[in-house]
Amino acid sequence: QVQLVESGGGLVQPGGSLRLSCAASGITFSRYVMGWYRQAPGKERELVARITSGGGTNYADSVKGRFTISRDNAKNTLYLQMNSLSPEDTAVYSCNARRLQGAWSYDYWGQGTQVTVSS
C-alpha cells in the first residue's frame, strides 16, 4: 500500500522556522512529482511548493524566498524548510505525490501535519 507520512509540524513563534518531512513508501519515489499543499480553516487548499523528479521547483508567491522544497530520493523523503514564518502560514500541511503515465494518473496524499504560527 502507498503511504505518505508527514512530520515536523508544531507551534512556532512568528519569525521562527520549521522543517517538514514526508516519508513515502509503496511508490517508486523518484518517478513522482512531489508537492506540499496547505489548508487553513475556512480557506481552500492551496499549493505551497512542488518539485519534479528532475529537481525543478515552483512556489506560491506568498512563500517565495522563505520556503525551500527539496527531496532525497535515496531516502524516499520530501522536505519543506519554512523560514520567517508568520501567522498567515498557519494551516494543515499535506504531502502529495503525483504521476501521470499514459492513460493512468496517480495522486496520493498524506494525513497532514498542523503548523501553527502564534505568539
Secondary structure, DSSP 8 states (H G I E B T S, - for coil): --EEEEE--EEE-TT--EEEEEEEESS-GGGSEEEEEEE-TTS--EEEEEE-TTS-EEE-TTTTTTEEEEEEGGGTEEEEEE-S--GGG-EEEEEEEEEEETTEEEEEE---EEEEE--
